[in-house]
Amino acid sequence: MVGDGVNDAAAMATSDLGFAMGSGTDAAIAASDITLVRGDLSAVVVAIGLSRATLRIIKQNLGWAFGYNIAMVPLAAAGVVNPMLAGAAMAASSVCVVFNSLRLNRVRL
């Protein structure tokens, strides 16, 4: 539901996802899930696209971080890999997560 007035607030509160225009009333902004700064409806499409891209990046980050930790921690505990190398891999996973998240700046919707 997208709205900007008092009469839209009830519908936004009960909808699965409510968008309020930033230029709307305080009641609509309070009842919505997302408040759009711009006053045009094309911002709804951009917001949905950005949220999907963000969820995709979060899943990638979790996969890579768990992959590093699942591989290196048992190897370091077993003595196969130097613990310093495992610690460096954990630091590298954090750097990879940050750089992967920065890709959201380049998302064109």
Secondary structure, 3 states (H helix, E strand, C coil): CEECCHHHHHHHHHCCCCEEECCCCHHHHHHCCEEECCCCCHHHHHHHHHHHHHHHHHHHHHHHHHHHHHHHHHHHHHCCCCHHHHHHHHHHHHHHHHHHHHHHHHCCC
